Amino acid sequence: MRLTSFHSQFRSVGVNYNQIVKLLHKHFSEKKAAAFLYKFEKQTAEMAMLCQKIIQLTEEFEAKHLKKQP
């Protein structure tokens, strides 16, 4: 259940990401928006690496603890 909740939150982050990009282009000059987007991109890359680690840990947990008995 917690993993499902986390997945929902992660999808919400994607929606918010799109909204932020649109707002940056709407309210800032192209140069300033690009600077913010660069920082935002770095943070997104870190979040993607964290997501991959979460997937790996989840798969390891399932393999160890949720094996189906024949």
PyMOL Python script that loads the backbone (N, CA, C, O; Angstrom):
from pymol import cmd

cmd.read_pdbstr("""\
ATOM      1  N   MET A   1       0.818  -1.191   0.000  1.00  0.00           N
ATOM      2  CA  MET A   1       0.000   0.000   0.000  1.00  0.00           C
ATOM      3  C   MET A   1       0.866   1.261   0.000  1.00  0.00           C
ATOM      4  O   MET A   1       0.559   2.236  -0.686  1.00  0.00           O
ATOM      5  N   ARG A   2       1.941   1.230   0.770  1.00  0.00           N
ATOM      6  CA  ARG A   2       2.836   2.396   0.822  1.00  0.00           C
ATOM      7  C   ARG A   2       3.495   2.634  -0.531  1.00  0.00           C
ATOM      8  O   ARG A   2       3.688   3.779  -0.941  1.00  0.00           O
ATOM      9  N   LEU A   3       3.839   1.551  -1.224  1.00  0.00           N
ATOM     10  CA  LEU A   3       4.477   1.685  -2.528  1.00  0.00           C
ATOM     11  C   LEU A   3       3.504   2.308  -3.527  1.00  0.00           C
ATOM     12  O   LEU A   3       3.904   3.126  -4.355  1.00  0.00           O
ATOM     13  N   THR A   4       2.238   1.927  -3.453  1.00  0.00           N
ATOM     14  CA  THR A   4       1.222   2.520  -4.323  1.00  0.00           C
ATOM     15  C   THR A   4       1.088   4.010  -4.035  1.00  0.00           C
ATOM     16  O   THR A   4       0.997   4.822  -4.955  1.00  0.00           O
ATOM     17  N   SER A   5       1.077   4.358  -2.764  1.00  0.00           N
ATOM     18  CA  SER A   5       0.991   5.758  -2.373  1.00  0.00           C
ATOM     19  C   SER A   5       2.205   6.531  -2.879  1.00  0.00           C
ATOM     20  O   SER A   5       2.081   7.654  -3.367  1.00  0.00           O
ATOM     21  N   PHE A   6       3.375   5.917  -2.757  1.00  0.00           N
ATOM     22  CA  PHE A   6       4.598   6.570  -3.237  1.00  0.00           C
ATOM     23  C   PHE A   6       4.528   6.782  -4.739  1.00  0.00           C
ATOM     24  O   PHE A   6       4.922   7.837  -5.235  1.00  0.00           O
ATOM     25  N   HIS A   7       4.029   5.788  -5.468  1.00  0.00           N
ATOM     26  CA  HIS A   7       3.921   5.910  -6.927  1.00  0.00           C
ATOM     27  C   HIS A   7       2.990   7.061  -7.296  1.00  0.00           C
ATOM     28  O   HIS A   7       3.276   7.817  -8.225  1.00  0.00           O
ATOM     29  N   SER A   8       1.891   7.197  -6.584  1.00  0.00           N
ATOM     30  CA  SER A   8       0.961   8.307  -6.838  1.00  0.00           C
ATOM     31  C   SER A   8       1.638   9.652  -6.596  1.00  0.00           C
ATOM     32  O   SER A   8       1.460  10.594  -7.369  1.00  0.00           O
ATOM     33  N   GLN A   9       2.406   9.732  -5.529  1.00  0.00           N
ATOM     34  CA  GLN A   9       3.127  10.971  -5.237  1.00  0.00           C
ATOM     35  C   GLN A   9       4.157  11.254  -6.320  1.00  0.00           C
ATOM     36  O   GLN A   9       4.355  12.406  -6.705  1.00  0.00           O
ATOM     37  N   PHE A  10       4.807  10.220  -6.806  1.00  0.00           N
ATOM     38  CA  PHE A  10       5.820  10.395  -7.843  1.00  0.00           C
ATOM     39  C   PHE A  10       5.177  10.912  -9.131  1.00  0.00           C
ATOM     40  O   PHE A  10       5.745  11.767  -9.810  1.00  0.00           O
ATOM     41  N   ARG A  11       3.991  10.394  -9.467  1.00  0.00           N
ATOM     42  CA  ARG A  11       3.279  10.887 -10.652  1.00  0.00           C
ATOM     43  C   ARG A  11       2.903  12.357 -10.474  1.00  0.00           C
ATOM     44  O   ARG A  11       2.968  13.138 -11.423  1.00  0.00           O
ATOM     45  N   SER A  12       2.509  12.728  -9.258  1.00  0.00           N
ATOM     46  CA  SER A  12       2.173  14.126  -8.978  1.00  0.00           C
ATOM     47  C   SER A  12       3.377  15.029  -9.197  1.00  0.00           C
ATOM     48  O   SER A  12       3.234  16.159  -9.665  1.00  0.00           O
ATOM     49  N   VAL A  13       4.553  14.537  -8.863  1.00  0.00           N
ATOM     50  CA  VAL A  13       5.778  15.310  -9.090  1.00  0.00           C
ATOM     51  C   VAL A  13       5.937  15.597 -10.583  1.00  0.00           C
ATOM     52  O   VAL A  13       6.327  16.701 -10.966  1.00  0.00           O
ATOM     53  N   GLY A  14       5.640  14.614 -11.422  1.00  0.00           N
ATOM     54  CA  GLY A  14       5.732  14.811 -12.874  1.00  0.00           C
ATOM     55  C   GLY A  14       4.797  15.897 -13.359  1.00  0.00           C
ATOM     56  O   GLY A  14       5.173  16.710 -14.204  1.00  0.00           O
ATOM     57  N   VAL A  15       3.584  15.920 -12.836  1.00  0.00           N
ATOM     58  CA  VAL A  15       2.617  16.958 -13.208  1.00  0.00           C
ATOM     59  C   VAL A  15       3.127  18.311 -12.754  1.00  0.00           C
ATOM     60  O   VAL A  15       3.088  19.279 -13.513  1.00  0.00           O
ATOM     61  N   ASN A  16       3.607  18.387 -11.516  1.00  0.00           N
ATOM     62  CA  ASN A  16       4.146  19.644 -10.997  1.00  0.00           C
ATOM     63  C   ASN A  16       5.355  20.107 -11.795  1.00  0.00           C
ATOM     64  O   ASN A  16       5.536  21.304 -12.014  1.00  0.00           O
ATOM     65  N   TYR A  17       6.176  19.169 -12.227  1.00  0.00           N
ATOM     66  CA  TYR A  17       7.355  19.483 -13.036  1.00  0.00           C
ATOM     67  C   TYR A  17       6.931  20.234 -14.288  1.00  0.00           C
ATOM     68  O   TYR A  17       7.496  21.278 -14.616  1.00  0.00           O
ATOM     69  N   ASN A  18       5.936  19.700 -14.985  1.00  0.00           N
ATOM     70  CA  ASN A  18       5.453  20.352 -16.203  1.00  0.00           C
ATOM     71  C   ASN A  18       4.919  21.744 -15.916  1.00  0.00           C
ATOM     72  O   ASN A  18       5.163  22.671 -16.689  1.00  0.00           O
ATOM     73  N   GLN A  19       4.199  21.904 -14.826  1.00  0.00           N
ATOM     74  CA  GLN A  19       3.658  23.207 -14.465  1.00  0.00           C
ATOM     75  C   GLN A  19       4.770  24.205 -14.168  1.00  0.00           C
ATOM     76  O   GLN A  19       4.680  25.369 -14.558  1.00  0.00           O
ATOM     77  N   ILE A  20       5.810  23.760 -13.484  1.00  0.00           N
ATOM     78  CA  ILE A  20       6.932  24.642 -13.165  1.00  0.00           C
ATOM     79  C   ILE A  20       7.626  25.121 -14.431  1.00  0.00           C
ATOM     80  O   ILE A  20       7.944  26.303 -14.561  1.00  0.00           O
ATOM     81  N   VAL A  21       7.860  24.209 -15.359  1.00  0.00           N
ATOM     82  CA  VAL A  21       8.526  24.589 -16.615  1.00  0.00           C
ATOM     83  C   VAL A  21       7.699  25.642 -17.347  1.00  0.00           C
ATOM     84  O   VAL A  21       8.249  26.629 -17.835  1.00  0.00           O
ATOM     85  N   LYS A  22       6.401  25.447 -17.427  1.00  0.00           N
ATOM     86  CA  LYS A  22       5.534  26.419 -18.101  1.00  0.00           C
ATOM     87  C   LYS A  22       5.582  27.779 -17.407  1.00  0.00           C
ATOM     88  O   LYS A  22       5.661  28.817 -18.063  1.00  0.00           O
ATOM     89  N   LEU A  23       5.533  27.763 -16.069  1.00  0.00           N
ATOM     90  CA  LEU A  23       5.560  29.025 -15.332  1.00  0.00           C
ATOM     91  C   LEU A  23       6.891  29.753 -15.471  1.00  0.00           C
ATOM     92  O   LEU A  23       6.922  30.980 -15.555  1.00  0.00           O
ATOM     93  N   LEU A  24       7.985  29.008 -15.494  1.00  0.00           N
ATOM     94  CA  LEU A  24       9.290  29.646 -15.667  1.00  0.00           C
ATOM     95  C   LEU A  24       9.360  30.389 -16.997  1.00  0.00           C
ATOM     96  O   LEU A  24       9.836  31.522 -17.063  1.00  0.00           O
ATOM     97  N   HIS A  25       8.883  29.743 -18.048  1.00  0.00           N
ATOM     98  CA  HIS A  25       8.922  30.382 -19.371  1.00  0.00           C
ATOM     99  C   HIS A  25       7.949  31.552 -19.460  1.00  0.00           C
ATOM    100  O   HIS A  25       8.172  32.493 -20.222  1.00  0.00           O
ATOM    101  N   LYS A  26       6.885  31.494 -18.691  1.00  0.00           N
ATOM    102  CA  LYS A  26       5.881  32.557 -18.735  1.00  0.00           C
ATOM    103  C   LYS A  26       6.323  33.802 -17.970  1.00  0.00           C
ATOM    104  O   LYS A  26       6.051  34.920 -18.407  1.00  0.00           O
ATOM    105  N   HIS A  27       7.009  33.625 -16.821  1.00  0.00           N
ATOM    106  CA  HIS A  27       7.270  34.750 -15.927  1.00  0.00           C
ATOM    107  C   HIS A  27       8.711  35.254 -15.909  1.00  0.00           C
ATOM    108  O   HIS A  27       8.987  36.280 -15.288  1.00  0.00           O
ATOM    109  N   PHE A  28       9.631  34.563 -16.570  1.00  0.00           N
ATOM    110  CA  PHE A  28      11.029  34.977 -16.542  1.00  0.00           C
ATOM    111  C   PHE A  28      11.573  35.121 -17.955  1.00  0.00           C
ATOM    112  O   PHE A  28      11.025  34.577 -18.914  1.00  0.00           O
ATOM    113  N   SER A  29      12.655  35.861 -18.055  1.00  0.00           N
ATOM    114  CA  SER A  29      13.323  35.974 -19.345  1.00  0.00           C
ATOM    115  C   SER A  29      13.865  34.601 -19.727  1.00  0.00           C
ATOM    116  O   SER A  29      14.001  33.714 -18.884  1.00  0.00           O
ATOM    117  N   GLU A  30      14.168  34.443 -20.993  1.00  0.00           N
ATOM    118  CA  GLU A  30      14.649  33.135 -21.453  1.00  0.00           C
ATOM    119  C   GLU A  30      15.953  32.746 -20.762  1.00  0.00           C
ATOM    120  O   GLU A  30      16.162  31.580 -20.427  1.00  0.00           O
ATOM    121  N   LYS A  31      16.833  33.735 -20.551  1.00  0.00           N
ATOM    122  CA  LYS A  31      18.116  33.452 -19.909  1.00  0.00           C
ATOM    123  C   LYS A  31      17.922  33.007 -18.455  1.00  0.00           C
ATOM    124  O   LYS A  31      18.529  32.035 -18.007  1.00  0.00           O
ATOM    125  N   LYS A  32      17.077  33.724 -17.737  1.00  0.00           N
ATOM    126  CA  LYS A  32      16.841  33.384 -16.334  1.00  0.00           C
ATOM    127  C   LYS A  32      16.090  32.047 -16.220  1.00  0.00           C
ATOM    128  O   LYS A  32      16.402  31.233 -15.351  1.00  0.00           O
ATOM    129  N   ALA A  33      15.114  31.824 -17.086  1.00  0.00           N
ATOM    130  CA  ALA A  33      14.383  30.552 -17.087  1.00  0.00           C
ATOM    131  C   ALA A  33      15.336  29.396 -17.372  1.00  0.00           C
ATOM    132  O   ALA A  33      15.229  28.335 -16.757  1.00  0.00           O
ATOM    133  N   ALA A  34      16.258  29.597 -18.292  1.00  0.00           N
ATOM    134  CA  ALA A  34      17.230  28.548 -18.624  1.00  0.00           C
ATOM    135  C   ALA A  34      18.118  28.234 -17.416  1.00  0.00           C
ATOM    136  O   ALA A  34      18.445  27.071 -17.177  1.00  0.00           O
ATOM    137  N   ALA A  35      18.502  29.243 -16.667  1.00  0.00           N
ATOM    138  CA  ALA A  35      19.333  29.026 -15.482  1.00  0.00           C
ATOM    139  C   ALA A  35      18.572  28.220 -14.438  1.00  0.00           C
ATOM    140  O   ALA A  35      19.121  27.296 -13.837  1.00  0.00           O
ATOM    141  N   PHE A  36      17.303  28.571 -14.223  1.00  0.00           N
ATOM    142  CA  PHE A  36      16.487  27.811 -13.277  1.00  0.00           C
ATOM    143  C   PHE A  36      16.277  26.377 -13.768  1.00  0.00           C
ATOM    144  O   PHE A  36      16.337  25.430 -12.984  1.00  0.00           O
ATOM    145  N   LEU A  37      16.034  26.230 -15.051  1.00  0.00           N
ATOM    146  CA  LEU A  37      15.812  24.897 -15.608  1.00  0.00           C
ATOM    147  C   LEU A  37      17.057  24.024 -15.491  1.00  0.00           C
ATOM    148  O   LEU A  37      16.949  22.814 -15.295  1.00  0.00           O
ATOM    149  N   TYR A  38      18.224  24.623 -15.609  1.00  0.00           N
ATOM    150  CA  TYR A  38      19.466  23.864 -15.458  1.00  0.00           C
ATOM    151  C   TYR A  38      19.551  23.276 -14.044  1.00  0.00           C
ATOM    152  O   TYR A  38      19.859  22.097 -13.871  1.00  0.00           O
ATOM    153  N   LYS A  39      19.275  24.108 -13.044  1.00  0.00           N
ATOM    154  CA  LYS A  39      19.293  23.626 -11.662  1.00  0.00           C
ATOM    155  C   LYS A  39      18.211  22.566 -11.450  1.00  0.00           C
ATOM    156  O   LYS A  39      18.435  21.554 -10.786  1.00  0.00           O
ATOM    157  N   PHE A  40      17.062  22.812 -12.013  1.00  0.00           N
ATOM    158  CA  PHE A  40      15.935  21.896 -11.896  1.00  0.00           C
ATOM    159  C   PHE A  40      16.265  20.550 -12.554  1.00  0.00           C
ATOM    160  O   PHE A  40      15.897  19.492 -12.044  1.00  0.00           O
ATOM    161  N   GLU A  41      16.951  20.608 -13.675  1.00  0.00           N
ATOM    162  CA  GLU A  41      17.341  19.388 -14.384  1.00  0.00           C
ATOM    163  C   GLU A  41      18.304  18.550 -13.550  1.00  0.00           C
ATOM    164  O   GLU A  41      18.199  17.324 -13.520  1.00  0.00           O
ATOM    165  N   LYS A  42      19.241  19.209 -12.877  1.00  0.00           N
ATOM    166  CA  LYS A  42      20.181  18.482 -12.023  1.00  0.00           C
ATOM    167  C   LYS A  42      19.446  17.776 -10.887  1.00  0.00           C
ATOM    168  O   LYS A  42      19.742  16.623 -10.575  1.00  0.00           O
ATOM    169  N   GLN A  43      18.499  18.459 -10.276  1.00  0.00           N
ATOM    170  CA  GLN A  43      17.720  17.860  -9.195  1.00  0.00           C
ATOM    171  C   GLN A  43      16.869  16.695  -9.713  1.00  0.00           C
ATOM    172  O   GLN A  43      16.692  15.690  -9.024  1.00  0.00           O
ATOM    173  N   THR A  44      16.355  16.841 -10.914  1.00  0.00           N
ATOM    174  CA  THR A  44      15.547  15.776 -11.516  1.00  0.00           C
ATOM    175  C   THR A  44      16.400  14.546 -11.780  1.00  0.00           C
ATOM    176  O   THR A  44      15.938  13.423 -11.575  1.00  0.00           O
ATOM    177  N   ALA A  45      17.624  14.734 -12.227  1.00  0.00           N
ATOM    178  CA  ALA A  45      18.527  13.604 -12.466  1.00  0.00           C
ATOM    179  C   ALA A  45      18.804  12.865 -11.160  1.00  0.00           C
ATOM    180  O   ALA A  45      18.847  11.635 -11.136  1.00  0.00           O
ATOM    181  N   GLU A  46      18.991  13.606 -10.086  1.00  0.00           N
ATOM    182  CA  GLU A  46      19.201  12.976  -8.782  1.00  0.00           C
ATOM    183  C   GLU A  46      17.961  12.196  -8.352  1.00  0.00           C
ATOM    184  O   GLU A  46      18.069  11.101  -7.799  1.00  0.00           O
ATOM    185  N   MET A  47      16.789  12.764  -8.608  1.00  0.00           N
ATOM    186  CA  MET A  47      15.552  12.083  -8.253  1.00  0.00           C
ATOM    187  C   MET A  47      15.381  10.805  -9.086  1.00  0.00           C
ATOM    188  O   MET A  47      14.905   9.793  -8.572  1.00  0.00           O
ATOM    189  N   ALA A  48      15.761  10.844 -10.346  1.00  0.00           N
ATOM    190  CA  ALA A  48      15.668   9.657 -11.199  1.00  0.00           C
ATOM    191  C   ALA A  48      16.591   8.551 -10.697  1.00  0.00           C
ATOM    192  O   ALA A  48      16.217   7.379 -10.713  1.00  0.00           O
ATOM    193  N   MET A  49      17.783   8.911 -10.256  1.00  0.00           N
ATOM    194  CA  MET A  49      18.702   7.911  -9.706  1.00  0.00           C
ATOM    195  C   MET A  49      18.110   7.309  -8.430  1.00  0.00           C
ATOM    196  O   MET A  49      18.203   6.101  -8.211  1.00  0.00           O
ATOM    197  N   LEU A  50      17.513   8.135  -7.606  1.00  0.00           N
ATOM    198  CA  LEU A  50      16.874   7.651  -6.389  1.00  0.00           C
ATOM    199  C   LEU A  50      15.719   6.711  -6.724  1.00  0.00           C
ATOM    200  O   LEU A  50      15.536   5.688  -6.065  1.00  0.00           O
ATOM    201  N   CYS A  51      14.959   7.054  -7.728  1.00  0.00           N
ATOM    202  CA  CYS A  51      13.846   6.208  -8.158  1.00  0.00           C
ATOM    203  C   CYS A  51      14.352   4.844  -8.611  1.00  0.00           C
ATOM    204  O   CYS A  51      13.755   3.821  -8.277  1.00  0.00           O
ATOM    205  N   GLN A  52      15.440   4.820  -9.364  1.00  0.00           N
ATOM    206  CA  GLN A  52      16.023   3.551  -9.805  1.00  0.00           C
ATOM    207  C   GLN A  52      16.456   2.710  -8.609  1.00  0.00           C
ATOM    208  O   GLN A  52      16.279   1.492  -8.606  1.00  0.00           O
ATOM    209  N   LYS A  53      17.016   3.347  -7.608  1.00  0.00           N
ATOM    210  CA  LYS A  53      17.435   2.636  -6.399  1.00  0.00           C
ATOM    211  C   LYS A  53      16.218   2.062  -5.671  1.00  0.00           C
ATOM    212  O   LYS A  53      16.269   0.941  -5.165  1.00  0.00           O
ATOM    213  N   ILE A  54      15.138   2.819  -5.619  1.00  0.00           N
ATOM    214  CA  ILE A  54      13.908   2.346  -4.980  1.00  0.00           C
ATOM    215  C   ILE A  54      13.367   1.127  -5.723  1.00  0.00           C
ATOM    216  O   ILE A  54      12.945   0.155  -5.098  1.00  0.00           O
ATOM    217  N   ILE A  55      13.379   1.176  -7.035  1.00  0.00           N
ATOM    218  CA  ILE A  55      12.913   0.039  -7.832  1.00  0.00           C
ATOM    219  C   ILE A  55      13.775  -1.183  -7.553  1.00  0.00           C
ATOM    220  O   ILE A  55      13.259  -2.287  -7.375  1.00  0.00           O
ATOM    221  N   GLN A  56      15.077  -0.986  -7.516  1.00  0.00           N
ATOM    222  CA  GLN A  56      16.001  -2.090  -7.243  1.00  0.00           C
ATOM    223  C   GLN A  56      15.731  -2.699  -5.869  1.00  0.00           C
ATOM    224  O   GLN A  56      15.649  -3.920  -5.730  1.00  0.00           O
ATOM    225  N   LEU A  57      15.594  -1.848  -4.862  1.00  0.00           N
ATOM    226  CA  LEU A  57      15.330  -2.336  -3.508  1.00  0.00           C
ATOM    227  C   LEU A  57      13.980  -3.055  -3.422  1.00  0.00           C
ATOM    228  O   LEU A  57      13.851  -4.059  -2.722  1.00  0.00           O
ATOM    229  N   THR A  58      12.998  -2.546  -4.122  1.00  0.00           N
ATOM    230  CA  THR A  58      11.682  -3.193  -4.133  1.00  0.00           C
ATOM    231  C   THR A  58      11.767  -4.572  -4.760  1.00  0.00           C
ATOM    232  O   THR A  58      11.185  -5.528  -4.247  1.00  0.00           O
ATOM    233  N   GLU A  59      12.493  -4.681  -5.870  1.00  0.00           N
ATOM    234  CA  GLU A  59      12.653  -5.977  -6.519  1.00  0.00           C
ATOM    235  C   GLU A  59      13.404  -6.958  -5.624  1.00  0.00           C
ATOM    236  O   GLU A  59      13.063  -8.140  -5.569  1.00  0.00           O
ATOM    237  N   GLU A  60      14.418  -6.472  -4.931  1.00  0.00           N
ATOM    238  CA  GLU A  60      15.164  -7.330  -4.008  1.00  0.00           C
ATOM    239  C   GLU A  60      14.260  -7.797  -2.862  1.00  0.00           C
ATOM    240  O   GLU A  60      14.297  -8.963  -2.469  1.00  0.00           O
ATOM    241  N   PHE A  61      13.461  -6.888  -2.338  1.00  0.00           N
ATOM    242  CA  PHE A  61      12.542  -7.245  -1.254  1.00  0.00           C
ATOM    243  C   PHE A  61      11.546  -8.298  -1.718  1.00  0.00           C
ATOM    244  O   PHE A  61      11.305  -9.283  -1.020  1.00  0.00           O
ATOM    245  N   GLU A  62      10.966  -8.087  -2.900  1.00  0.00           N
ATOM    246  CA  GLU A  62      10.001  -9.047  -3.426  1.00  0.00           C
ATOM    247  C   GLU A  62      10.643 -10.416  -3.623  1.00  0.00           C
ATOM    248  O   GLU A  62      10.036 -11.437  -3.301  1.00  0.00           O
ATOM    249  N   ALA A  63      11.844 -10.444  -4.141  1.00  0.00           N
ATOM    250  CA  ALA A  63      12.534 -11.716  -4.376  1.00  0.00           C
ATOM    251  C   ALA A  63      12.818 -12.445  -3.069  1.00  0.00           C
ATOM    252  O   ALA A  63      12.704 -13.670  -3.008  1.00  0.00           O
ATOM    253  N   LYS A  64      13.183 -11.719  -2.038  1.00  0.00           N
ATOM    254  CA  LYS A  64      13.523 -12.349  -0.763  1.00  0.00           C
ATOM    255  C   LYS A  64      12.316 -12.696   0.084  1.00  0.00           C
ATOM    256  O   LYS A  64      12.285 -13.757   0.707  1.00  0.00           O
ATOM    257  N   HIS A  65      11.329 -11.832   0.118  1.00  0.00           N
ATOM    258  CA  HIS A  65      10.269 -11.969   1.108  1.00  0.00           C
ATOM    259  C   HIS A  65       8.896 -12.274   0.540  1.00  0.00           C
ATOM    260  O   HIS A  65       8.001 -12.666   1.290  1.00  0.00           O
ATOM    261  N   LEU A  66       8.706 -12.111  -0.732  1.00  0.00           N
ATOM    262  CA  LEU A  66       7.376 -12.329  -1.291  1.00  0.00           C
ATOM    263  C   LEU A  66       7.358 -13.456  -2.319  1.00  0.00           C
ATOM    264  O   LEU A  66       6.503 -13.484  -3.204  1.00  0.00           O
ATOM    265  N   LYS A  67       8.291 -14.370  -2.197  1.00  0.00           N
ATOM    266  CA  LYS A  67       8.326 -15.504  -3.116  1.00  0.00           C
ATOM    267  C   LYS A  67       7.056 -16.315  -2.943  1.00  0.00           C
ATOM    268  O   LYS A  67       6.618 -16.595  -1.828  1.00  0.00           O
ATOM    269  N   LYS A  68       6.481 -16.684  -4.072  1.00  0.00           N
ATOM    270  CA  LYS A  68       5.283 -17.518  -4.014  1.00  0.00           C
ATOM    271  C   LYS A  68       5.703 -18.971  -3.839  1.00  0.00           C
ATOM    272  O   LYS A  68       6.605 -19.464  -4.516  1.00  0.00           O
ATOM    273  N   GLN A  69       5.040 -19.625  -2.938  1.00  0.00           N
ATOM    274  CA  GLN A  69       5.326 -21.033  -2.683  1.00  0.00           C
ATOM    275  C   GLN A  69       4.556 -21.878  -3.685  1.00  0.00           C
ATOM    276  O   GLN A  69       3.362 -21.654  -3.887  1.00  0.00           O
ATOM    277  N   PRO A  70       5.230 -22.871  -4.334  1.00  0.00           N
ATOM    278  CA  PRO A  70       4.527 -23.728  -5.307  1.00  0.00           C
ATOM    279  C   PRO A  70       3.571 -24.689  -4.651  1.00  0.00           C
ATOM    280  O   PRO A  70       2.911 -25.470  -5.337  1.00  0.00           O
TER     281      PRO A  70
END
""", "prot")
cmd.dss("prot")
cmd.show_as("cartoon", "prot")
cmd.util.cbc("prot")
cmd.orient("prot")
